Amino acid sequence: MEHEILTGVITLLIASVALIVLFERLKLPILLAYLLVGIVLGPDVMAVIPHTENLHSFAEFGVVLLLFTIGLEFSLSKLWMLRKHVFGLGGAQVVVIALIGALITWYAGLTAVAAFIIGGALALSSTAVVSRELSRRDELGKQHGRIAIAVLIFQDIAVVPFLILIPVLASDSTEIFSEIAGALLTGVVVISLMIVAGRWLLRPLFRHIAGQGSEELFTLITLLLALAAAWITEFSGLSLALGAFLAGVMLSETEYRHRLINEIRPFRDVLLGFFFIVIGMMLDLVAVKSLYPWMLLIVLILIIGKTLVIKLLARLFNVPRQIALHTGFILSQAGEFGLVIVMLATSEGLLSKSVEQLVLGVIILSIALTPLMIILAEPITRKLCARPADIKEEMQS
């Protein structure tokens, strides 16, 4: 058994290295290399590594560490400045797109419950891919980057009601509203306590650790804090990613922010690559082969629809026209939390296997296209918003 595991890991590493080198030379997004590794080595092709729940849970640590480093880029003062975009634009985006998606899906013949689940899943964008690509392109500090991250923060929070509702809908419980209210109250209390603890405890803690002069201790404490914060929020009924983000925000107030980013980056990049490999493993290629024309059509509708809706909503919040369209392009995909929602709904018997594979294929394909969408977003928005006066005004903001 030990040799089988070792053989699988070695095969995984060899395939990853070979494809990353190839994709780097072809100047293709590395994300696609990881997805391809997962598809080829997954259960439907070579079956080198089986896709299991434990494997998927372990892969989520990549997203946890990514959100931790993103949180380090945002102080509480910055988040307060973006509150209109987090709760206003973010909330409006989730509600409107989820409603439109649910109505279209319901009209297509699915049950109201299934339509609600699919609409909610498609309303969520990919925090992992968008934040990673914006970070790589040094766009997190630009206006479209800040607005995109603000919307993604609300989306991560919005996952919680869906994760609560799906088991309740499957069990026909009559206490939906009380369960949601209880979870939201718990979330407010936990987040408030974490912020207070962070402001009063973390700065002296890291000052003491830095004074010890031990690189190993500093790295271990950083990892411990990121994972412990994620565990606290997950244990409280919230998402792992939200806790990691909050831990990063708390530490962004310290003078060790840049050192923390450098310490965590190697772990983040390796585990995030593993996360996308696991996503590739989730595809059932037999189902995809029969459903791919519908997948392509739905992905096209999804990208165009989300771009336009987000652009229109952003304009209502006084976001400049070019920035609004740019943000729409960036957030036009579905995301990894949509995968979680769909898989949970299927396990609870609320979605059929064929519908699950169709939606999973749409989400994964849209995620795979995200790096390209982010690359093309700026030239496309410049072309579509070609009035010189507008462009000058928006580039200065």
N, C-alpha and C positions, 0 to 999 in steps of 0.2 A: 504493500500500500504506500509506504514512504517513497519507494522508487517511482511509482506511478505519479504521485504528486510532484516530485522533483522533475520528472520528465515533462509533465504538463507545463510547469512553470518555465523550464528552459525553452520549450517550444514557443511559449507565449512571448518570452523575451526576444528570442531570435526573430520571430515574425514581426514584432513591434519595431526592433532596430532596423531590419531590412526595409520595411515599408516607410518608416520615418525618413530614412536616408533617401529613398526614392522620391517621396513626396516633397522633401526639401529641395531636391535638385529640380523637380518639375514645378516648384513654387506653388504647390497645392496645399490647402489647409491640413495641418497635422491631425486635426479632429477626424477627418475622413480616413486617415490611415488607421487610427484606433478603431473606428467603427468597422472597417474592413477586416481587421484582425479578429474582432469579435464574431463577425459573420462567418469567416472561413474556419476558425477554430471552434466555433460553437457547436451545439448539439445537432444541427441540421446539415453540416458539411463534414468536417473531420472529427468532430466529437472529442477533441483533445481535452477540453474542460467543460463539464456539464454546468448548465445554468441552474443555480440553486438560490434559495432565499437568503442563506447565509452569505453567499458570494455577493449578491446584490447589496445586502446591508453593509458589508465591508467596503464595497466600492463607493458607498455614499460618503465615506470619510474624505474623499477627494473634494466633494462639494462643500463639506464642512470646512475644510482648510481654505478653500477658495473664498468662501463667505467671510472667514476670519480675516484674510488679507484685505478683502474689499472693505470690511469694517474699519480696518486700520487707516484707510484713506478718508474716512468720514468721521469728523468730530460731532459731538452732540449739538454744537452750535450750527454746524452745517445742516444736520438733519432738521433742526428747528426751522432753519431758513427754507428748507424744502418741504415743510409740512403740507403746504397747499398741493404740491405735486404728489406726495406720498399718499395722502388720504383723499384729496379731491380728485386729481386726475387718475391716480391708481385705482381708487374705488369705482369711479365712473367707468373706467376701461373694463374692469372685471365684470361689472354688472351688465353693461351694454353688450359686450361681445358674448358673454355667457348666455344672455337672453336671445340674441340673434342666432347663435349656434344651436340653442335648444329648440327654437321655433323651426329652423330649417330641418333639423334632425327629426323632430316630431312630425313635420309635414311629410318627411320621407318614409314614414311608416313605423318608426320605433315608438315604444311606450313613453309616456310622459317622464317616468323616472329615468329611463335610459337616456332620453333627450337631455334632461337636466344634468346628468353626469357628464355626457360628452360635451355639452356646451361649456360646462365649467372647466373640463380638462383642456379644451382648446383655447380658453380665454387666458390661460397661464403661459407665459413665455419662458425661455430657457435662461434662468439666472446663471447657470454654470457657463454656458457658451458665450452669452452676451458679455458678461462681466470679464471673462477671460480674454475675449477678443478686443474689447475696449481697453483693457489693461495693456495688452500687447501692443496696441496701436497708440498708447499714451493719450487716450481720449476720455478717460474717466473724469478729468477736471474740466472738460469742455461742456458747454451748456447742454448739448444733446446727450452727452454721457451722464451728466448729473440727473437729468430728467428721467432717462432710461432706468438708472439705478433706483431712483425714487419710486417709480412704478413697480419695479421688480420687488422692492421691499414690501410693498402692499400685497403683491401677489403671493409672496411667501407666507404672509400672515393669513391671506385668504384661503390657503390650503387647509387650514385647521377646521373651519366649519364643514368643508367637504369630507374630510376624514372622519368627522363626527357623524355627519348625516348619513353616509353610505351604510354603515352597519345598522343604524336606526331605521332607515328605509327598508332594509332587508328583513328586519324583525317586526315591522309594523308597529313600532312603539308609538304611544300617544304622548310622549314627553319630549318631543323634539326641541321645542323652544326652551324648556328648562335646562336641557343638557347643553344646548349651544350657549345659553346665558352663563351657565356655570363654567364652561370652558373659557369663555371670553373673560370672565371675572378672574379666573385663575391666571390667565395670561397677563392681565394688567398687573396683578399683584407680583407675579414672578419677575416680569420685566422691570417693574419699579424697584424691587429689592436688588436685582442685579445691577441696575444703574447706580443706586445708592452705594452698594458695596464696592463697585468699581471705582467710584470717585474717591472713596475714603481709604480703601485698602490697597489697591493695585500699585499706585505710585510709590508708596514707601516699600512695598514688597519687592518690586523690581529694582528699586534703588539699592536695597539690601543685597539682592542677588547679584546685581552688577558689581557691587563692592567686593564680592567674594572672588571675582576674577576667574570663575570657572565657566568655560564655554559650554561644557556638557550640561551643567546644572541649569544654565540660562535656556538652552534648547529644550531640555526636559520640562521645565516649568512652563515654557511657552506652549508646548504640545499639550501638557496636562490642563492648562487653563482653557485652551480652545475646545478640547474634547469634553472637559467637565461642564463648561457652559452649555455645549450642545446637549449633553446628557440631561442637564437640569431642565431645559425647555422641552426636550422630548418626553421626559418623565412627567412633566406637567401637562402634557397633551398638546404641546406646540411642536414645531418642526425642529429638527437638528440644526438646519441651516440658520434659522432665526437666532438660536442661542449663540452660534459661532459668530454671527454678524455682530450681535450685541457685545460679545467679548472683545472683538476687534475695535468697535466704537469706543468702548471704555478705555482700552489701551492706547487709542489714538491721542488721548489727552496727555500721555507721558512723553518724556524726551527720548524714549527708546523705540519709537515707532519704526524708524527705518531699519534698525537692527533686528527688530522682530520680523519684519517682512523678509529680510535676507535669511533669517534662521528657518522660517517656515516654508520658503519657496520650494526647496528640493522635495520635501514630503508632499507638498500640494501638487506639484506637476506630475509626479509619479502616480499618485493615487487618483488624480483627475483623469489621467490617461487610462487607468484601469477602469474607472467608472464608465467611460465611453466604450471600452471593450465589452463590458457587461451589457450595455445597451445594444450593441451589435448582436450579442448572443440571443437576445430576446426575440428576434425576428423568426417567424416560421416561414421559411422560403417557399414551401408548397402553397401555403395560403397567399403569400405575397404574389406568386406567379399568376394566380387566378384573379387577384384583386387589383393588380397594379394600375390598370387604366383608371379605375375609380380613385385610387390613391393619388395619382398625378393630378386629376381634375380637382380633387378636394384640396390638395396642397396649393394649387394655383389660386383657388377661391379663397383659401385661408390667408395666404400672403397678401393678396390684393385687398381683401376685406378688412383684415386687421390694420394694414397700413392706412387705409382711408379712414377707418373709424378712429384710430388713435390720433391721426392728423386733425380730424374735425374736433375731437374732444380737447386736444391740446390747444387749439385755437380759441376754444371757449374759455380756457384758463390763461388767455393772453400770451401764449407762447408764439414767438414770431413764426411766420409762415414756413420759411425754409427749415428752421429748427424743428417745427412740428412734424413736417414730412420726413425729415431725417430720423427723428425718434420713431415714427411709425414704421419705417423700413427696418430699423434695428430690432424692434419688438414684434415683428410680423410672424414669427414662428410659434409653434407650440413648444412645451418644455418638459423637463425631466419630472416635475411634479405631476404633470398630466399623465405620465406613464404610471406613476404610483396610484393615482386616482382610478385609472382604467383597470389596472391589475387588481386593486382591492374590490372594485365593483364586480369584476368577473368572478373572483373567489367567493363573493357573497351571493352569486347567482343572479345579479341584476343585468348583466350583459352576456350575450352569447359569445362563443369562442370566435366565430367568424367576425362579429362586430369588433371584438377586442383586437384581433389581428389587423383589421382595416384601420382602426384608430391608431394602434401602435405604429403601423407602417407610415401613416400620415405624420405622426409626431416625429418619428425618427428621421424621415426624409426631410421634413422642414428644419429639424435641428442640423442635419448635415449641410443644408443650403445656407445656414446662418452666416458662416464666415464670408461666403461670397456676397451675401446681401449687405453685410457691413462694409465690405470693400467697395461695393458699387453704390452704396447709399449716398455718399457725398457727391460724386459726379452726376448721379441721376437727379438729386435734389437741386443742384446748381442749374442743370438743364431745364428742369420743370419750373424753377423759380428764377427765371433769367432776368428779372427786372433789376438793373444795376443799383438803383436806390435801395431796394429791399436787401440785396445781398450785402451792400456796404453796411447797412444798419445792423443786420443780423450777425455778421462776422465780428462786429465790435462788441456784441453783448456777451 
